[in-house]
């Protein structure tokens, strides 16, 4: 019988026989049908367990692999983006980089610009949009002043101390959207953090940088590229082959970059990773050394000892330049891209220029001719000449409100903008005042009488005197509230909080933190007023790292401690990145060995003539011809820059990407940690 009869509408006995011969195929029971006979989930669970327990071990492994995807659920990724980003905002940057490798969703979340912007804001790192103007080129012969020379000493920038009459006076393109690219990025970053310049040899990175450079304006080399004699005075550290072509560590040459509308959008992940990369280069002493000026070269350079310098970025153009002052009675402005002098200010000072300060388009210079000259850089003319001091003016500093100067005549003088009318004469020091530094409401002065004094800038009152923080006269200070950094002719540095006196020193005399605290001398109300919150309105005091042991206290920089200190000579591991570029300097922090002996190689061997604050580091320059970089929180030595100078170092500048120094040998040295790195988007 034909099977098609099965589909007839009629019914007879033959159909029954056919159905018996061709029974329907039974359907596969569903999981609901299988479990319908059980009353509860617990019974189902017990049945599943019994079944699994009866299977061979090999089959269980197979079932486990099949069950694994069913057990995985991305709780964070399934949340609204705003909630997920809030969770990710609690991660440190290494965890964000690792999270980007988990899945595509986490990759997108981890690369969100808002997260990286917050990380940059915590460190005070901001994105700089490229600019398109250049400062004018000037040569100025001054006011026609007499050129009668004063009697110059070898170092006029320092006065005598009260104990000894010393005859020597003392700078969105790297982000990728694919998971494989993120893995490669993380691998390359870890390799670079461990090896300084080594990652420059990675073809992938070179291509990324080249790709990036085509979109983001880059900074040209700080090393002159012409026929200048100093173009050959370069030194590559860590055995890295010198690069040919454009470098990125100095201000951009922006004339041919097109309109500002083509500026890239802020890439805060790139900014953060570039800053971290620069920090690791400092930790591993990976830099390129060159001389902007040597004796007699280039043309139109200084003809005598260079006493002072300052890196300055024009606010209107974003172009960074270098100002220097010299014993040849001039101030010069240097183009860091070409290595040439763009402006000469001469004929104003009658003798050595000992100190300069540049801010907001105004330059102030101070000299051994007892003068302070205030100069409008845009109009290229003198604003005012101040001749109130009775001896050499050793240091000058100013901000938007006031100008402060100090002198061998043992006084500190203040003047108010805009007319620079005299305000206060502060005369408590017993010897020459070698250095001053200012904040919005405070003035700090350091003297050869071994004291550091804190003044109220608004009232002129002496708030506190810090006696015997050094065993000899104070040669240099820098002030970043609430912290003061000082260098001395006792060859040591000292960093401390002006409110708590917590901090560190390179002198073994201050190993004990309780002894350190006890050194501060608080004057009575009849002389200076009590130390109170009224004199520190512009900062919140935070304790510094404990200088007496390996335990790190909460610092005022909102950065978690990252260093573990070992025994002397052992490698020190950075717990944030795994870098082992540091070496323990003995006995824990600050390079101490026990309580009496200090590792000789970590200390300066002569007067500390100049000091400077950075975000993560502090720097010092000495008559021993070396520049040292110290961890700001702990006082551990992280880099020792030597070989650049053949004479005493008088002044240093630091902008996070490079160190610039000058000295007795008429050399201006640049220690560039950003060689080959695009830094055009970094605020300097």
Secondary structure as UniProt FT lines:
FT   HELIX           3..7
FT   HELIX           13..21
FT   HELIX           31..35
FT   TURN            36..37
FT   HELIX           41..53
FT   HELIX           57..71
FT   HELIX           75..78
FT   HELIX           81..88
FT   TURN            89..90
FT   HELIX           93..99
FT   TURN            100..102
FT   HELIX           104..110
FT   HELIX           113..123
FT   TURN            142..143
FT   TURN            156..157
FT   HELIX           179..195
FT   HELIX           196..201
FT   HELIX           203..213
FT   TURN            214..215
FT   HELIX           229..232
FT   STRAND          234..236
FT   TURN            255..256
FT   HELIX           260..262
FT   HELIX           268..283
FT   TURN            284..285
FT   STRAND          288..294
FT   TURN            295..296
FT   TURN            299..300
FT   STRAND          306..313
FT   TURN            315..317
FT   STRAND          320..326
FT   TURN            327..328
FT   STRAND          331..335
FT   TURN            336..339
FT   STRAND          340..345
FT   STRAND          353..359
FT   TURN            360..361
FT   STRAND          362..367
FT   TURN            368..369
FT   STRAND          372..376
FT   TURN            377..380
FT   STRAND          381..386
FT   STRAND          393..398
FT   STRAND          402..407
FT   TURN            408..409
FT   STRAND          412..416
FT   TURN            417..420
FT   STRAND          421..426
FT   STRAND          433..438
FT   STRAND          442..447
FT   TURN            448..449
FT   STRAND          452..456
FT   TURN            457..459
FT   STRAND          462..466
FT   STRAND          474..480
FT   TURN            481..482
FT   STRAND          483..488
FT   TURN            489..490
FT   STRAND          493..497
FT   TURN            498..500
FT   STRAND          503..505
FT   HELIX           508..510
FT   HELIX           513..517
FT   TURN            518..519
FT   STRAND          520..521
FT   TURN            525..528
FT   HELIX           533..535
FT   TURN            537..538
FT   TURN            556..557
FT   TURN            568..569
FT   STRAND          571..572
FT   TURN            575..577
FT   STRAND          582..583
FT   HELIX           589..591
FT   STRAND          592..593
FT   TURN            594..596
FT   STRAND          597..598
FT   HELIX           600..602
FT   STRAND          608..613
FT   STRAND          617..622
FT   TURN            623..624
FT   STRAND          627..631
FT   TURN            632..634
FT   STRAND          637..641
FT   STRAND          649..654
FT   STRAND          658..663
FT   TURN            664..665
FT   STRAND          668..672
FT   TURN            675..676
FT   TURN            680..681
//
